[in-house]
Amino acid sequence: MPTDHDCHWKRTAEALKEELLAQRVAFEARLADKHEQIRVLLVRVHQLEHKIALAEKQIIGPKSERMPTPDEEAKKLEPKEKRGGYRNPKKRKENKQAMAALPACIVPHPIPDEERRCPHCGEAVRPIGAGDRSTEYDWKPGRFVRRIHVVETGRCPCKMHYARGSAPIRVQEGCTYGPGFLAKLAIDKCADATPLYRVEKQMRRAGIPIARSTMNDLILLAARVLAPLWWAALAEVRRDAHLQADETSFRTQTSSDRSFVWTFLSTALVVYFFSPSRSGNTPSGLLAGTKGTLTVDGYTGYNHVTEVLGRDRTGCWSHARRYLFDALPTAPEARDGLDIILELFMIERLAGNRGIAGSPKHHELRRMRSVPILNRMLLWMKDTFPTYEPSSAMGVALRYIKNQWPRLVAFIDDPLIPIHNNASEAALRIVALIRKNSLFFGNEDAGRSYMVLLTLIATCEKHDVNPEIYLADVMIRIQHHPKNRLAELLPHRWKQLHGSGFKVDRVEAPKEAA
């Protein structure tokens, strides 16, 4: 039969063939759409599984399942020490001496009169040595002192000369509360995060009837008096070549929008700043015209400072580590990356134990031992990246490290650059605790006032200075100190002249108790 013949059956067969081909193309297209839908749903399922795993770990998981700190993991890798004994004999000796120097009161326990004579011979009992001594540590509620100032006045009989004693120095003219009480309130609120309603209850238990509103006014007064020291601290932070920064949210009673508290750390100072938003205008305004490095996380609000104003941005390995830790429930391979990062922290821990942190020897140690670790991290990322969806938890973690890589390795060239931003995050913990306990600041002005006290108290704690003694002292001292030398009153310099403020003078026993 000729192949080019034309008949009804041939035309029917060709039509059926074309129809089958069209149906096959349509079916393959629908199948591809289904595969894409399945892929998208699988990604979504993985994301939900990851979120559920994180939620379970945060809400009902034991503490052992939460993210351990690098120090905690580093200690597990270090050789185990023998149990028993005091790990720091010097500190134990210092603690013992401090306890022995506490104010002491001898409480005599005399022999009862009916036992002072021997029932056998009738002779009086004679003392054996100085008696059996034992020590007991107890607590007495704090004292609220009512101090009455009497300024002597006089005149000569001829009434041509009048004399008057020096007036008492007060925190502010007309203020009937002393600097020690204002300092105590500032510590309660800003160092211990105690809400004023609880302080009011404590005062009442101690027999001190003082209103909550009065205490709030006194705290704000202390902040106003000490505000020049905050400006002096900020000026020194701006001059420092190596800074760290972070921010956290806070509410005000007068606005429904979130405000933010920022912290800027230098080598010697911790400065807090309050702003009504998280805008990058805050770091830009504070650090404009400064040079050096700025260690922060990946928040884009710092871009203008580092890309336009001249500060070199350095990254935080703790943030990179956190992303990998969050990916662990759905990506066990993240453990390999965590172990590599832990080695970087072990190098820094080694430098600290050797006492060479920030020195040329530390620089050399980083070049010799940290650089190979970073190279291994790059190889691990190259092998791992193609195996995960970009939107998965592991994909997000790897992308964060890749995008931040030039900033994460900047510490290699300068031993004074930290490999993490943990210090600034730690400085914000007290802010988070105040937020939890007190909920909000009254208004923006109150928020700015509290930044003054937080700055001075945090800097005191950084240099092991008793903030209560320090604040009470400088609230008076600042009134007569030269304005161009206020930086001399900052905690680290105040300590050089006046000590830490933690020493307690020995108190002799009362005569009646001797």
C-alpha positions as CSV (number, residue, x, y, z in Angstrom):
1,M,0.0,0.0,0.0
2,P,1.5,3.5,-0.9
3,T,2.6,5.5,2.2
4,D,1.2,8.8,0.8
5,H,-2.3,7.5,0.4
6,D,-5.2,9.4,2.0
7,C,-8.2,7.8,3.6
8,H,-10.6,8.2,6.5
9,W,-8.7,5.8,8.8
10,K,-5.4,7.5,8.3
11,R,-6.8,10.9,9.0
12,T,-8.5,9.5,12.2
13,A,-5.2,7.9,13.4
14,E,-3.2,11.1,12.9
15,A,-5.9,13.1,14.7
16,L,-5.8,10.7,17.6
17,K,-2.0,10.9,17.7
18,E,-2.0,14.7,17.8
19,E,-4.6,14.6,20.5
20,L,-2.6,12.1,22.6
21,L,0.5,14.3,22.2
22,A,-1.4,17.4,23.3
23,Q,-2.8,15.5,26.3
24,R,0.7,14.3,27.2
25,V,2.1,17.8,27.1
26,A,-0.8,19.1,29.2
27,F,-0.3,16.2,31.7
28,E,3.5,16.9,31.9
29,A,2.8,20.5,32.5
30,R,0.3,19.7,35.3
31,L,2.7,17.2,36.7
32,A,5.5,19.8,36.8
33,D,3.1,22.2,38.6
34,K,2.3,19.6,41.1
35,H,6.0,18.9,41.7
36,E,6.6,22.6,42.3
37,Q,3.6,22.8,44.7
38,I,5.0,19.8,46.5
39,R,8.4,21.3,46.7
40,V,7.0,24.6,48.1
41,L,4.9,22.7,50.6
42,L,7.9,20.6,51.7
43,V,9.9,23.8,52.3
44,R,7.0,25.2,54.2
45,V,6.7,22.0,56.2
46,H,10.4,22.1,57.1
47,Q,10.1,25.8,58.1
48,L,7.1,24.9,60.4
49,E,8.9,21.9,61.8
50,H,11.9,24.2,62.6
51,K,9.7,26.8,64.3
52,I,7.8,24.1,66.3
53,A,11.1,22.6,67.4
54,L,12.4,26.0,68.5
55,A,9.2,26.8,70.3
56,E,9.2,23.4,72.2
57,K,12.8,24.0,73.2
58,Q,12.1,27.5,74.5
59,I,8.8,26.7,76.2
60,I,8.9,23.1,77.5
61,G,12.5,22.1,76.8
62,P,15.0,21.6,79.7
63,K,17.7,24.2,80.1
64,S,20.2,21.6,78.8
65,E,18.6,21.9,75.4
66,R,19.0,25.6,75.2
67,M,21.9,27.3,73.5
68,P,25.0,26.9,75.7
69,T,27.5,29.8,75.8
70,P,30.9,29.4,74.2
71,D,32.5,29.5,77.6
72,E,30.3,26.7,78.8
73,E,31.2,24.6,75.8
74,A,34.9,25.5,76.1
75,K,35.0,24.4,79.7
76,K,33.7,21.0,78.7
77,L,36.7,20.6,76.4
78,E,39.3,21.7,78.9
79,P,41.0,19.2,81.3
80,K,38.9,18.4,84.3
81,E,40.1,19.7,87.6
82,K,40.1,17.7,90.7
83,R,37.0,18.3,92.8
84,G,37.4,20.0,96.2
85,G,39.3,23.0,97.3
86,Y,38.8,26.6,96.3
87,R,39.6,27.3,92.7
88,N,40.9,30.8,93.4
89,P,42.9,30.8,96.7
90,K,43.6,34.6,96.4
91,K,39.9,35.4,96.1
92,R,39.1,33.1,99.0
93,K,41.7,35.0,101.2
94,E,40.2,38.4,100.1
95,N,36.7,37.3,100.9
96,K,37.8,36.1,104.3
97,Q,39.5,39.4,105.0
98,A,36.5,41.4,103.8
99,M,34.2,39.4,106.1
100,A,36.5,39.9,109.1
101,A,36.5,43.7,108.4
102,L,32.7,44.0,108.6
103,P,31.3,46.1,111.4
104,A,31.3,43.9,114.5
105,C,29.4,44.1,117.8
106,I,30.4,41.8,120.7
107,V,27.4,40.3,122.4
108,P,28.3,39.0,125.9
109,H,26.7,35.9,127.3
110,P,27.6,36.0,131.0
111,I,27.4,33.1,133.4
112,P,24.1,33.2,135.3
113,D,24.3,34.6,138.8
114,E,23.1,31.3,140.4
115,E,26.0,29.5,138.8
116,R,28.8,31.9,139.7
117,R,29.6,30.1,142.9
118,C,30.8,26.5,143.1
119,P,28.1,24.3,144.8
120,H,30.9,22.2,146.4
121,C,33.4,24.7,147.9
122,G,31.4,28.0,147.6
123,E,34.3,29.9,145.8
124,A,33.5,32.3,143.0
125,V,33.9,31.1,139.5
126,R,37.0,32.5,137.8
127,P,37.1,33.3,134.0
128,I,38.9,30.8,131.7
129,G,40.6,32.8,129.0
130,A,38.5,35.3,127.0
131,G,35.6,33.0,126.7
132,D,34.3,30.7,123.8
133,R,33.8,32.8,120.7
134,S,31.7,32.1,117.7
135,T,30.7,34.3,114.8
136,E,27.2,34.8,113.4
137,Y,26.3,36.9,110.3
138,D,22.9,38.6,110.4
139,W,21.0,41.3,108.5
140,K,19.4,44.5,109.9
141,P,17.1,46.7,107.8
142,G,18.8,49.7,106.3
143,R,18.7,52.9,108.4
144,F,17.0,56.1,107.2
145,V,18.8,59.0,108.9
146,R,17.1,62.3,109.8
147,R,20.0,64.8,109.8
148,I,19.3,68.3,111.2
149,H,21.8,70.9,110.1
150,V,22.3,73.8,112.5
151,V,24.2,76.7,111.0
152,E,25.6,78.8,113.7
153,T,25.0,82.6,113.4
154,G,26.4,85.4,115.5
155,R,27.1,89.1,115.7
156,C,29.4,91.3,117.8
157,P,27.9,93.5,120.6
158,C,28.3,96.6,118.4
159,K,26.1,95.0,115.8
160,M,28.5,96.0,113.1
161,H,29.7,92.5,112.3
162,Y,27.6,89.4,111.6
163,A,29.0,85.8,111.1
164,R,27.5,82.7,109.8
165,G,28.7,79.1,109.5
166,S,28.9,77.4,106.1
167,A,25.6,76.2,104.7
168,P,25.2,72.5,104.1
169,I,25.9,71.3,100.6
170,R,22.8,69.7,99.0
171,V,22.2,67.9,95.8
172,Q,19.9,70.8,94.8
173,E,18.9,73.9,96.7
174,G,15.8,73.1,98.6
175,C,16.1,69.3,98.3
176,T,15.5,67.7,101.7
177,Y,17.0,64.4,100.8
178,G,20.7,63.6,100.8
179,P,22.8,62.2,98.1
180,G,23.1,58.8,99.8
181,F,19.3,58.3,99.6
182,L,19.2,59.4,95.9
183,A,22.0,57.0,95.1
184,K,20.2,54.2,96.9
185,L,17.0,54.8,94.9
186,A,19.0,54.9,91.6
187,I,20.7,51.6,92.5
188,D,17.3,50.0,93.3
189,K,15.9,51.1,90.0
190,C,18.8,50.9,87.5
191,A,21.2,48.3,89.0
192,D,18.7,45.9,90.6
193,A,15.7,46.6,88.3
194,T,13.4,46.9,91.3
195,P,10.1,48.7,90.5
196,L,9.4,51.7,92.7
197,Y,6.2,50.2,94.1
198,R,8.3,47.4,95.6
199,V,10.8,50.0,96.9
200,E,7.8,51.8,98.5
201,K,6.8,48.6,100.2
202,Q,10.3,48.0,101.5
203,M,10.4,51.5,102.9
204,R,7.1,51.1,104.6
205,R,8.4,47.9,106.3
206,A,11.4,49.9,107.5
207,G,9.0,52.5,108.9
208,I,9.8,55.2,106.3
209,P,6.6,56.8,104.8
210,I,7.7,58.0,101.4
211,A,5.5,58.2,98.3
212,R,6.3,56.4,95.0
213,S,6.0,59.7,93.1
214,T,8.5,61.4,95.5
215,M,11.0,58.6,94.8
216,N,10.5,58.9,91.1
217,D,11.2,62.7,91.3
218,L,14.3,62.1,93.3
219,I,15.7,59.6,90.7
220,L,15.1,62.1,87.9
221,L,16.8,64.8,90.0
222,A,19.8,62.6,90.4
223,A,19.9,62.1,86.6
224,R,19.7,65.8,85.9
225,V,22.5,66.6,88.3
226,L,24.8,63.9,86.8
227,A,23.9,64.5,83.1
228,P,27.2,66.4,82.5
229,L,29.0,63.2,83.2
230,W,27.0,61.3,80.6
231,W,28.1,63.9,78.0
232,A,31.7,63.5,79.1
233,A,31.4,59.7,78.8
234,L,29.9,60.0,75.3
235,A,32.7,62.3,74.2
236,E,35.3,59.7,75.3
237,V,33.4,56.9,73.6
238,R,33.4,58.8,70.3
239,R,37.2,59.1,70.5
240,D,37.8,55.4,71.1
241,A,39.0,53.5,68.1
242,H,37.3,50.2,68.9
243,L,33.5,50.3,69.8
244,Q,30.7,47.7,70.2
245,A,27.0,48.5,69.9
246,D,23.6,46.9,70.2
247,E,20.0,47.9,70.8
248,T,16.8,46.7,72.3
249,S,13.2,47.9,72.4
250,F,11.4,49.7,75.3
251,R,8.0,51.2,75.7
252,T,7.0,54.6,76.9
253,Q,3.7,55.4,78.6
254,T,3.0,58.3,76.2
255,S,3.4,56.4,72.9
256,S,2.1,53.2,71.3
257,D,5.2,52.9,69.2
258,R,8.2,51.1,70.4
259,S,11.2,53.1,71.5
260,F,14.8,51.8,71.7
261,V,17.7,51.8,74.1
262,W,21.1,51.6,72.5
263,T,24.4,50.8,74.1
264,F,27.8,51.8,72.9
265,L,30.9,50.2,74.5
266,S,34.5,51.4,74.4
267,T,37.5,50.0,76.2
268,A,36.6,51.8,79.5
269,L,33.0,53.0,79.2
270,V,29.5,51.8,78.7
271,V,27.1,54.5,77.3
272,Y,23.4,54.1,76.9
273,F,21.2,56.2,74.6
274,F,17.5,56.5,74.3
275,S,15.7,57.1,71.0
276,P,12.0,57.0,69.9
277,S,12.8,54.6,67.0
278,R,15.3,52.1,65.7
279,S,16.3,54.3,62.9
280,G,20.0,54.3,61.8
281,N,20.0,58.1,62.5
282,T,20.9,57.3,66.1
283,P,24.3,55.6,65.5
284,S,24.9,58.0,62.6
285,G,24.3,61.0,64.8
286,L,26.4,59.8,67.7
287,L,29.3,58.5,65.8
288,A,29.5,61.0,62.9
289,G,33.0,62.2,62.3
290,T,34.7,59.4,64.3
291,K,37.2,56.8,63.0
292,G,37.9,53.2,64.0
293,T,36.0,49.9,64.1
294,L,32.4,49.1,65.1
295,T,31.5,45.6,66.2
296,V,27.8,44.9,65.6
297,D,25.4,42.3,64.3
298,G,23.9,42.3,60.8
299,Y,21.3,45.1,61.4
300,T,21.3,47.5,58.5
301,G,20.7,50.5,60.8
302,Y,24.5,50.7,61.2
303,N,25.2,50.8,57.5
304,H,25.4,54.5,57.3
305,V,28.0,54.7,60.1
306,T,30.3,52.1,58.4
307,E,29.7,52.7,54.7
308,V,29.5,56.5,54.6
309,L,30.9,58.0,57.9
310,G,34.1,56.0,57.9
311,R,33.9,53.4,60.7
312,D,35.0,49.9,59.7
313,R,32.4,47.3,60.5
314,T,33.3,44.1,62.2
315,G,31.1,41.1,62.7
316,C,29.9,38.9,65.5
317,W,30.7,35.1,65.5
318,S,28.1,34.6,68.3
319,H,25.3,35.7,66.0
320,A,26.6,33.3,63.3
321,R,26.7,30.6,65.9
322,R,23.2,31.4,67.0
323,Y,21.8,30.9,63.4
324,L,23.5,27.5,63.2
325,F,22.2,26.4,66.6
326,D,18.7,27.3,65.6
327,A,19.1,25.2,62.5
328,L,20.1,22.1,64.5
329,P,16.6,20.5,64.9
330,T,16.2,20.2,61.1
331,A,19.9,20.1,60.0
332,P,22.2,18.0,62.2
333,E,25.1,19.0,60.0
334,A,25.0,22.4,61.7
335,R,26.9,20.8,64.6
336,D,30.0,20.6,62.4
337,G,29.9,24.4,61.9
338,L,29.3,25.0,65.6
339,D,32.4,22.9,66.5
340,I,34.5,24.9,64.0
341,I,33.3,28.2,65.5
342,L,33.9,26.9,69.0
343,E,37.6,26.5,68.1
344,L,37.8,30.3,67.4
345,F,36.4,30.9,70.9
346,M,38.9,28.5,72.4
347,I,41.8,30.5,70.8
348,E,40.4,33.7,72.4
349,R,40.0,31.9,75.7
350,L,43.6,30.7,75.5
351,A,44.8,34.3,74.9
352,G,42.9,35.5,78.0
353,N,44.3,32.7,80.2
354,R,47.8,33.6,79.0
355,G,47.2,37.3,79.8
356,I,48.1,38.4,76.2
357,A,44.6,39.6,75.0
358,G,44.9,42.6,72.8
359,S,48.7,42.4,72.6
360,P,51.0,41.7,69.6
361,K,51.4,38.1,70.9
362,H,47.6,37.8,70.6
363,H,47.8,39.1,67.0
364,E,50.4,36.4,66.2
365,L,48.3,33.7,67.9
366,R,45.3,34.6,65.8
367,R,47.4,34.5,62.6
368,M,48.9,31.2,63.4
369,R,45.9,29.3,64.7
370,S,42.7,31.2,63.9
371,V,43.4,31.6,60.1
372,P,43.5,27.8,59.4
373,I,40.2,27.5,61.3
374,L,38.6,30.1,59.2
375,N,39.8,28.3,56.0
376,R,38.2,25.1,57.2
377,M,35.0,27.0,57.9
378,L,35.0,28.3,54.2
379,L,35.5,24.7,52.9
380,W,32.7,23.4,55.1
381,M,30.3,26.1,53.9
382,K,31.2,25.4,50.3
383,D,30.4,21.7,50.7
384,T,27.2,22.3,52.7
385,F,25.6,25.3,50.9
386,P,24.3,23.3,47.8
387,T,22.5,20.7,49.9
388,Y,19.9,23.1,51.5
389,E,17.1,25.2,50.3
390,P,18.0,29.0,50.6
391,S,14.8,29.5,52.6
392,S,15.5,26.7,55.1
393,A,16.9,27.4,58.6
394,M,20.3,26.0,57.5
395,G,20.2,28.0,54.3
396,V,19.5,31.2,56.2
397,A,22.4,30.5,58.6
398,L,24.9,29.8,55.8
399,R,23.7,32.8,53.8
400,Y,24.2,35.0,56.9
401,I,27.8,33.8,57.4
402,K,28.6,34.2,53.7
403,N,27.2,37.8,53.6
404,Q,29.0,38.7,56.8
405,W,32.3,37.0,56.0
406,P,34.5,40.0,55.4
407,R,33.3,41.5,58.7
408,L,33.6,38.2,60.5
409,V,37.3,37.8,59.6
410,A,38.3,41.4,60.3
411,F,39.5,40.5,63.8
412,I,42.5,38.7,62.2
413,D,44.2,42.1,61.5
414,D,43.8,43.8,64.8
415,P,44.1,42.0,68.3
416,L,41.9,44.7,69.9
417,I,38.8,43.8,67.7
418,P,36.7,41.2,69.6
419,I,35.4,38.2,67.7
420,H,31.9,38.7,69.1
421,N,29.5,41.4,70.4
422,N,28.6,39.6,73.6
423,A,29.7,42.5,75.8
424,S,27.2,44.9,74.4
425,E,24.4,42.3,74.5
426,A,25.3,41.7,78.1
427,A,25.1,45.4,78.8
428,L,21.4,45.3,77.6
429,R,20.4,42.5,80.0
430,I,19.7,45.0,82.8
431,V,17.5,47.0,80.3
432,A,15.5,43.8,79.5
433,L,15.1,43.1,83.2
434,I,13.9,46.7,83.9
435,R,11.5,46.3,80.9
436,K,10.1,43.1,82.4
437,N,9.7,44.5,85.9
438,S,8.6,48.1,85.2
439,L,7.1,47.7,81.7
440,F,7.8,51.2,80.4
441,F,9.3,54.7,80.9
442,G,6.9,57.5,81.7
443,N,7.9,59.5,78.6
444,E,10.9,60.1,76.3
445,D,12.5,62.7,78.7
446,A,12.3,60.1,81.5
447,G,13.9,57.5,79.2
448,R,16.8,59.9,78.5
449,S,17.2,60.6,82.2
450,Y,17.5,56.9,83.0
451,M,20.3,56.6,80.4
452,V,22.5,58.8,82.5
453,L,22.1,56.6,85.6
454,L,22.5,53.4,83.6
455,T,25.6,54.7,81.9
456,L,27.4,55.5,85.2
457,I,26.2,52.4,87.0
458,A,27.3,50.0,84.2
459,T,30.7,51.7,84.0
460,C,31.1,51.4,87.8
461,E,30.3,47.7,87.5
462,K,32.8,47.4,84.6
463,H,35.6,48.7,86.8
464,D,34.5,47.1,90.1
465,V,33.4,50.4,91.7
466,N,30.6,50.5,94.3
467,P,28.0,52.5,92.4
468,E,26.1,53.5,95.5
469,I,29.2,55.1,97.1
470,Y,30.3,56.6,93.7
471,L,26.9,58.3,92.9
472,A,26.5,59.7,96.4
473,D,30.0,61.2,96.2
474,V,29.9,62.7,92.7
475,M,26.4,64.2,93.1
476,I,28.1,66.6,95.6
477,R,31.5,66.8,94.0
478,I,30.2,67.7,90.6
479,Q,28.8,71.0,91.8
480,H,32.3,72.5,92.4
481,H,34.4,70.6,89.9
482,P,35.8,72.5,86.9
483,K,33.4,72.0,84.0
484,N,36.3,71.4,81.6
485,R,37.6,68.5,83.7
486,L,34.4,66.6,84.4
487,A,35.9,63.5,82.8
488,E,38.0,63.2,85.9
489,L,34.8,62.2,87.8
490,L,34.0,59.2,85.5
491,P,34.1,55.9,87.5
492,H,37.4,54.5,86.2
493,R,39.3,57.7,87.1
494,W,37.3,58.3,90.4
495,K,38.5,54.9,91.5
496,Q,42.2,55.9,91.1
497,L,41.7,58.6,93.7
498,H,39.1,57.2,96.0
499,G,39.3,53.5,95.7
500,S,36.5,51.0,94.8
501,G,34.1,52.0,97.5
502,F,33.7,48.4,98.7
503,K,36.1,48.6,101.7
504,V,34.4,48.6,105.1
505,D,36.3,50.1,108.1
506,R,36.6,47.9,111.1
507,V,34.2,49.0,113.9
508,E,35.3,48.6,117.5
509,A,33.0,46.9,120.0
510,P,30.8,49.1,122.1
511,K,32.3,49.9,125.5
512,E,29.3,48.6,127.3
513,A,29.8,45.2,125.5
514,A,33.5,44.9,126.2
